[in-house]
Amino acid sequence: MEITEIGALQIAKKVDAILHVPGNYRGGNLEMTIVIDTSLELNSFTGAVAAVARSLKRENEIFRNVRLNLVFWGQETEAKVVPMAMLMMGSVFDGYQCDPHKKYYEELFAYLKKFHARSKVILVFADEQNEVFDRQAAREALSPFLKNKLLLISEQIVSGTELMLRCI
């Protein structure tokens, strides 16, 4: 997964649109979540994550002071709070273990709805092989608010609303 500067800028514009959804962000410190699919190789996503983080900081002053939750989505889902600077340098990924296996998005969405509902923006860097198995469970997890906060980044960029419409 490689993201060019233009691609990172497009993601930053989509994130800005997410923040301007009525009722989402009202000012103050921003809380956001970045999800890394553990099926991805370390060198395939670190540059993309750093480029997106740089673009977000450059494009919007809101991202200068962010509470950033980093979630590693694998057989065991692990979350930690990290500074965005460590994300841009890549030092937060020390000890990362690639664990390739097929995952289902409805499990991730249910986890995010339960533990990261306060986040105003959720970026998911995922493998193309993941899919939605139970469409009803995915719809329930994305409703009513998660679909407005979610941006799925793989070979293509898909918003949570687009993903929900695919599940209908």
C-alpha positions as CSV (number, residue, x, y, z in Angstrom):
1,M,0.0,0.0,0.0
2,E,1.6,3.1,-1.2
3,I,0.1,6.6,-0.8
4,T,1.5,9.5,-2.8
5,E,1.5,13.1,-1.5
6,I,-1.6,13.8,-3.6
7,G,-3.3,10.6,-2.2
8,A,-2.5,11.8,1.4
9,L,-3.9,15.2,0.6
10,Q,-7.1,13.6,-0.7
11,I,-7.4,11.6,2.6
12,A,-6.8,14.8,4.6
13,K,-9.7,16.5,2.7
14,K,-12.0,13.5,3.3
15,V,-11.0,13.7,7.0
16,D,-11.8,17.4,7.0
17,A,-15.2,16.5,5.5
18,I,-15.8,13.9,8.3
19,L,-15.0,16.6,11.0
20,H,-17.6,18.9,9.5
21,V,-20.5,16.3,9.6
22,P,-23.1,18.0,11.8
23,G,-22.8,17.0,15.4
24,N,-19.3,15.3,15.0
25,Y,-16.6,17.8,16.1
26,R,-17.4,20.8,18.2
27,G,-13.9,22.1,19.0
28,G,-11.4,21.4,21.7
29,N,-8.9,18.5,21.7
30,L,-9.6,16.0,19.0
31,E,-9.7,12.2,19.6
32,M,-9.0,9.9,16.7
33,T,-8.3,6.3,16.1
34,I,-6.0,4.7,13.5
35,V,-6.5,0.9,12.9
36,I,-3.7,-1.2,11.4
37,D,-4.6,-4.6,10.0
38,T,-2.0,-7.0,11.2
39,S,-2.2,-8.8,7.8
40,L,-0.2,-6.0,6.3
41,E,3.6,-6.2,6.1
42,L,5.4,-3.6,8.2
43,N,7.1,-1.9,5.3
44,S,3.9,-1.8,3.2
45,F,1.9,0.5,5.6
46,T,4.4,2.6,7.6
47,G,5.1,5.1,4.8
48,A,1.4,5.4,4.1
49,V,0.5,6.0,7.7
50,A,3.3,8.6,8.1
51,A,2.3,10.4,4.9
52,V,-1.3,10.6,6.0
53,A,-0.3,11.9,9.5
54,R,2.0,14.5,7.9
55,S,-0.7,15.6,5.6
56,L,-3.3,15.9,8.4
57,K,-0.9,18.0,10.5
58,R,0.0,20.2,7.6
59,E,-3.6,20.8,6.4
60,N,-5.4,21.4,9.6
61,E,-4.4,23.0,12.9
62,I,-6.7,20.7,14.8
63,F,-4.3,17.9,14.3
64,R,-1.4,19.6,16.2
65,N,-2.8,18.3,19.5
66,V,-4.6,15.0,19.1
67,R,-5.4,12.1,21.4
68,L,-4.4,9.3,19.0
69,N,-5.6,5.7,19.7
70,L,-3.6,3.1,17.7
71,V,-5.4,-0.2,17.3
72,F,-3.7,-3.3,15.9
73,W,-6.5,-5.5,14.5
74,G,-5.5,-9.2,14.4
75,Q,-6.6,-12.3,16.2
76,E,-6.1,-10.3,19.3
77,T,-7.1,-6.6,19.1
78,E,-4.6,-4.4,20.9
79,A,-5.0,-0.7,21.5
80,K,-2.7,2.0,22.9
81,V,-2.5,5.8,23.0
82,V,0.5,7.2,21.1
83,P,1.7,10.7,20.0
84,M,1.3,11.5,16.4
85,A,5.0,12.3,16.1
86,M,5.9,8.7,17.0
87,L,3.5,7.6,14.3
88,M,5.2,9.7,11.7
89,M,8.6,8.5,12.7
90,G,7.5,4.9,12.8
91,S,9.0,4.1,16.2
92,V,5.6,3.1,17.5
93,F,5.8,0.0,15.2
94,D,8.8,-1.5,17.0
95,G,8.0,-5.1,17.8
96,Y,5.2,-5.3,15.2
97,Q,4.3,-8.8,14.2
98,C,2.6,-9.5,10.9
99,D,-0.2,-12.0,11.3
100,P,-1.8,-12.7,7.9
101,H,-5.2,-14.2,8.1
102,K,-8.7,-13.3,6.7
103,K,-10.7,-11.0,9.0
104,Y,-14.3,-9.8,8.9
105,Y,-15.1,-6.1,9.1
106,E,-18.2,-6.5,11.3
107,E,-16.0,-7.7,14.1
108,L,-13.8,-4.6,13.8
109,F,-16.9,-2.3,13.6
110,A,-18.4,-3.8,16.7
111,Y,-15.1,-3.3,18.6
112,L,-14.8,0.3,17.4
113,K,-18.4,1.1,18.3
114,K,-17.8,-0.4,21.8
115,F,-14.4,1.0,22.7
116,H,-13.7,4.0,20.4
117,A,-17.0,5.7,20.0
118,R,-15.6,8.9,21.3
119,S,-13.2,9.2,18.4
120,K,-14.3,11.8,15.8
121,V,-12.2,10.3,13.0
122,I,-11.4,6.6,12.5
123,L,-8.9,5.6,9.8
124,V,-8.6,1.9,9.0
125,F,-5.5,0.7,7.0
126,A,-6.6,-2.7,5.9
127,D,-5.8,-5.6,3.6
128,E,-7.9,-6.1,0.4
129,Q,-8.7,-9.7,1.5
130,N,-10.9,-8.7,4.4
131,E,-14.6,-8.7,3.8
132,V,-18.1,-8.4,5.4
133,F,-19.5,-11.8,6.3
134,D,-22.6,-10.8,8.2
135,R,-24.2,-7.8,6.5
136,Q,-26.8,-7.2,9.2
137,A,-24.2,-7.2,12.0
138,A,-22.0,-4.7,9.9
139,R,-25.0,-2.4,9.4
140,E,-25.9,-2.5,13.1
141,A,-22.3,-1.7,14.1
142,L,-22.0,1.1,11.6
143,S,-25.3,2.7,12.7
144,P,-26.1,5.3,13.9
145,F,-22.8,7.2,14.0
146,L,-19.8,5.1,13.2
147,K,-20.5,5.3,9.4
148,N,-19.9,9.1,9.6
149,K,-16.5,8.8,11.2
150,L,-14.9,5.9,9.3
151,L,-12.5,5.9,6.4
152,L,-11.3,2.6,5.1
153,I,-7.9,2.8,3.3
154,S,-6.6,-0.1,1.3
155,E,-6.0,-0.1,-2.5
156,Q,-9.0,2.3,-2.6
157,I,-10.4,4.7,-0.1
158,V,-14.0,4.0,1.0
159,S,-16.0,6.0,3.5
160,G,-18.1,4.3,6.2
161,T,-21.3,5.5,4.5
162,E,-20.3,3.9,1.2
163,L,-19.4,0.7,3.0
164,M,-22.8,0.7,4.7
165,L,-24.6,1.2,1.4
166,R,-22.7,-1.8,0.0
167,C,-24.1,-3.9,3.0
168,I,-27.7,-3.2,2.1
